[in-house]
Amino acid sequence: MPIFTNGHFLNNVYTMELAKTYNPKEVEDKWYAYWMEKKFFHSKPNPDKKPYTVVIPPPNVTGVLHMGHMLNNTIQDVLVRRARMKGYEACWVPGTDHASIATEAKVVKMLKEEQGLDKKDISREEFMGHAMDWKEKYGGIILEQLKKLGASCDWDRTRFTMEDELSAAVIKVFVDLYQKGHIYRGVRMVNWDPEGKTALSDEEVIYKEVNSKLYYVQYPITGEDNAFVTIATTRPETIPADTAICVNPNDDRFKHLIGKTVTVPTTDRQIPIIGDEYVDIEFGTGCLKVTPAHDLNDYELGMKHNLKVIDIIEENGTINALAGEKYAGKDRFAVRKEIVKDLEESGNLVKVEELQNKVGTSERTGAVIEPRLSTQWFVKMKELAAPALENVMNDTIQLHPAKFKNTYRHWMENVKDWCISRQLWWGQRIPAYYLPNGEFVVAETPEEALKLAQAIDSSVTLEQLQQDEDVLDTWFSSWLWPISVFDGITQPENEEINYYYPTEDLVTGPDILFFWVARMIIAGYEWKGELPFKNVYLTGIVRDTQGRKMSKSLGNSPDPLGLIEKFGADGVRVGLLLSSAAGNDLLFDESLCEQGSFFANKIWNAFRLVKGWEVDESLDGSANQVSIDWFTAKYNKAIKEIEDNFAKYRISDALMGIYKLIWDDFCSWYLEMIKPDYQKPIDKATYEQTITFFEELIRLLHPFMPFLTEELWHTIKEREEKDCIIVAAYPEYKEVDETILAQATAAFEVVSNVRNIRNSKQIAPKVALPLAIMADQKETYERFSQVISKLANLEELSFTTTEIEGATQFVIKTDKFFVNLEGQIDVEAEREKLIKELEYTKGFLKSVDKKLSNERFVNNAPEQVVAKEKQKQADAVSRIETLENALAKLN
C-alpha cells in the first residue's frame, strides 16, 4: 500500500507535486511516526545477522535536552542508521539514570513547595513513593525530546537504572565484590556537600574561579616573648581545628623551631611544630597549618605524624562546640567573619590579600564543598583496574581520537579507591545489615542476611537487623550499563546478553572517560570476562563563539528544540556535525544550522529540477555517457573516502565528503552537464540514470539527514509499505576509473578559465565564444569536448598547432588555450583599463623599491617584514610584464 496517493505516472516515471521549498515541519513528525509504527527501530536476536549494539549514555531523569546531548546522540544515530542499512541487526538501547543527588534535591524541593513537607518529617518509604511519582511525571522528558532529533533508539528496550531488574544487578555486584574482598567500610576524607548532606564523587565537584582572600595569621611561640610563626590560609574558620604547624626540616629559617609548640589563635590549645619535607620552602610563608579533619593533604600528614584529629564542621556546614562555644551552631562562613574579626582584635591577623581562588562546589546544589572525614563504603580499585588499563593500552579497546590514551593511562595508573556510598534515600540501598552488637553482614536479601547474622549470634532476629541507611553512588549503577540493560548480571547466560554483548561503539564526552568509561571497562572484564565495547568515540564540548562552555547560568545555550523548529532536525544535525571532529570542541553558532538547512533545500531543489524535465524516449542520450561515466567514478571514489573516514571515526569528514559530492559534483557539475536546453526534453536513459544517482546519493546521506532522505525516497517513486530508505541497502564501493576523473578535472579547469575570461571582460553568458586548444595529448579535450562546449558556451572548439595572435590565452600545465574575443570587447576601453592598471602597478613598484633601497629599513626591520616586501616587489615586476604583453597584443 503506497504512503502517498497524489502521485502520477508520466512517461513511465512516478512523479509527485513538489513544494517550492523543503518544509521539515510537514515531514519530520510524519516519518518518525511511520518508522515507529512499522517497528524499524526494534531489534531482536537474529542468528542470520551480525549484531551492531550501542547503549545510550543514560541522561539523568532530571535532564532536558541540551546541545551536548544533541551532538552526542546525533553521532550515535548516524552510526546506528548506517549499520542498519549495512544489514546489521542494529540495536540502540535507550534509558535514563536515576541521578541520586540531583533527583533527591528536586523531590525535596517539590515536597516543600507543593505540599509543605520536609524530608525529615516523612518516612523513607513515603519519600521513595513521592520520588517515583516525580520520576514518572518528569523523568522521560529528555527521551521524548530525542525523538524530535530523529534518534532511532529501540524504545521498547528503554531501561532505568533503578528499575527492579537493574537494581537487583547492582546489589548482586556489591555482594560479589564484598565477598571477593574488594569492598570495605572505613573512615576516609571525602568531598562533602553540606546542603545535600552527602559525600560526592570527584566528577560531581565543579571548581569555580572566585574572588577570595588570603589571611596571614601569626601563632605565638610558647615561652618566647613576641615570637611567632606566620601561616597563610583562605579558610580561617578551620583554625580551631589545627593540630600542628609544619615546616621543612631543611629550612634554615624555621628548623630550629621543630619540637617547640605554639598557641592556636582564638583558643588556649598548644600544638607542636613538626618537620616534614612535604612543605615547600619557596611557597607561601614556609609554615603550614595542619588541620587533619578538614583537608585531604593535612589528613595524610596527620596520619604520618600521629596528630590528633579535631572535627569542628557538622554535616550541614555549621561549626560545633569543639571550636569554642562562641562559634557553636553558626554557619561556617559566618564564623569565618567572626574569627577574622577576633584575630584582628587580638593582634594575630598580620594582613589580608585579595586572591583569585578556585573553590570546589557541588554540581547539584551549588554548595561549597567541605573536605570531611566520614565513614563510607569504598571499592579497592588497583587490582580491578589492571585489565581495563592493559586492554586500552594495547588497543583491544580503541579510543577515538587516540590522544586520550595518555589521559586514560595517567588516571588508571594512579587510581584511588572509589567512595561508593551516598547519604541519600533515592538510590539502591547498601545491602549491609547491622547486628545489635555493631557487627554487620552483607547479603542480597534480608533473609540471606539473617542466616549470616545468626552464624555470628544465633539469637538475632530479622527485626533486630538494621540495614545501612546509605545508598550507592549512581555511577555504581551505570558502570554495569552495557551488561545490565541485557540483564546480563542477574541472568548471565540469557539469549540477549549472549547475542548483543559486547557492544560495538560508545559515544560520550572525555570528561567522564575515567568516571564512567573506565569503570564500564572494569565491570566488563570483571563480570563478563571481556570488553564491554570495541570503540569509544569521544566528542568535544559544545561551546559558544567566545569559547565558553554552554550553560544556563551564562545564558549562552540555545534551546535545542527551538533550533529544530527553526532549521529542521536535519539542518541542526548537519550544522553540528560539519564542524565537530572527534575530541575537538565545537564553537557553535546558529549559522551552522542555517548552513544545514540550506543544504537540505539545495538537495530538494535539485530534485525538483530533475523531476521537472520532460522525458522523450526517442532521443539519443549517447552524448551524455561521458558525464554519466565521470559521475559514476566520482561517486565511487567518494564512497571509498567516506568509508575510510568512518573506519577512522572521522564522522565530520565523512559528512563533508557527502556534502561536497552532492553540492559540488552532482549539483554544480553533473546536473549542468546533462541538463537539457530550455523547454527541451531529456533522453530516457540519462534521466533514469540521474534518478538512480539521486537514489544512491540520498541512501549515502540518510544516516545524517534521515527525514529529508526518507521524504525524497518516497517522492521519487511509489513504494511498498516497508520499502523505506531507513532499511534500504547502504551504497557499496566499486572500482574507480581514475583516468576519467583526471580528464574531467582538466576539462572543468578549462570551463572555469573561459568563465573567468567572460567575467573579466564583461561578456554576457549567452554570447558563444570560440576556443582553440594547442595540446600534445588531445584525448582529454576530445572526450569532454561536448561538455566543455556546453558549460563554457562555445560556438566552436577546435585544435591548433600554432599560437593564435590577438587571442586571449590561458595555460593549463603545458597546454595552451586561445579565446578569440575579436568583436566581443571594446578595444579602446580595454586599452584604457590596462594602461590605468599598468600605471598604478608601476607606482606601487616604485614605492616598494624605495623602501628596499633604504639600508636602515633592510638592516633593522624583522626578517619576515623584509621578505614580505621583496615578495611584493617580485609580484609587481611580474604583473607589469603581464600587463605590457597584454597591451602589446591588444595594439
Secondary structure as UniProt FT lines:
FT   STRAND          8..10
FT   TURN            11..12
FT   STRAND          13..15
FT   HELIX           24..26
FT   HELIX           28..37
FT   TURN            38..41
FT   TURN            47..48
FT   STRAND          51..55
FT   TURN            61..62
FT   HELIX           67..85
FT   TURN            86..87
FT   STRAND          89..93
FT   STRAND          95..97
FT   HELIX           100..110
FT   HELIX           111..115
FT   HELIX           119..121
FT   HELIX           124..138
FT   TURN            139..140
FT   HELIX           141..149
FT   HELIX           155..157
FT   STRAND          159..160
FT   TURN            161..162
FT   HELIX           164..179
FT   TURN            180..181
FT   STRAND          183..193
FT   TURN            194..197
FT   STRAND          198..200
FT   HELIX           202..204
FT   STRAND          205..221
FT   TURN            222..223
FT   TURN            225..226
FT   STRAND          228..233
FT   HELIX           236..241
FT   STRAND          244..247
FT   TURN            249..250
FT   TURN            252..254
FT   HELIX           255..257
FT   TURN            258..259
FT   STRAND          261..263
FT   TURN            265..266
FT   STRAND          270..275
FT   TURN            277..278
FT   TURN            281..282
FT   TURN            284..285
FT   STRAND          287..290
FT   TURN            292..293
FT   HELIX           296..304
FT   TURN            305..306
FT   TURN            315..316
FT   STRAND          318..319
FT   HELIX           321..323
FT   TURN            325..329
FT   HELIX           332..346
FT   STRAND          349..362
FT   TURN            363..365
FT   STRAND          370..379
FT   HELIX           382..393
FT   TURN            394..395
FT   STRAND          398..400
FT   TURN            402..403
FT   HELIX           404..413
FT   STRAND          418..419
FT   STRAND          421..422
FT   STRAND          432..434
FT   TURN            436..437
FT   STRAND          440..442
FT   HELIX           446..456
FT   TURN            458..459
FT   HELIX           462..464
FT   STRAND          466..467
FT   STRAND          471..472
FT   HELIX           475..478
FT   TURN            479..480
FT   HELIX           481..484
FT   TURN            485..490
FT   TURN            492..493
FT   HELIX           495..500
FT   STRAND          503..508
FT   HELIX           510..512
FT   HELIX           513..518
FT   HELIX           519..527
FT   STRAND          533..538
FT   STRAND          542..543
FT   TURN            545..546
FT   TURN            552..555
FT   HELIX           560..567
FT   HELIX           569..578
FT   TURN            582..583
FT   STRAND          586..587
FT   HELIX           590..611
FT   STRAND          615..616
FT   TURN            617..618
FT   HELIX           622..624
FT   HELIX           625..647
FT   TURN            648..649
FT   HELIX           651..660
FT   HELIX           661..670
FT   HELIX           671..674
FT   TURN            678..679
FT   STRAND          682..683
FT   HELIX           684..701
FT   TURN            702..704
FT   HELIX           706..716
FT   TURN            721..722
FT   HELIX           725..727
FT   HELIX           738..761
FT   TURN            765..766
FT   STRAND          769..774
FT   HELIX           779..783
FT   HELIX           785..792
FT   STRAND          794..799
FT   TURN            805..806
FT   STRAND          808..812
FT   TURN            813..814
FT   STRAND          815..819
FT   TURN            822..824
FT   HELIX           827..852
FT   HELIX           855..860
FT   HELIX           863..890
//
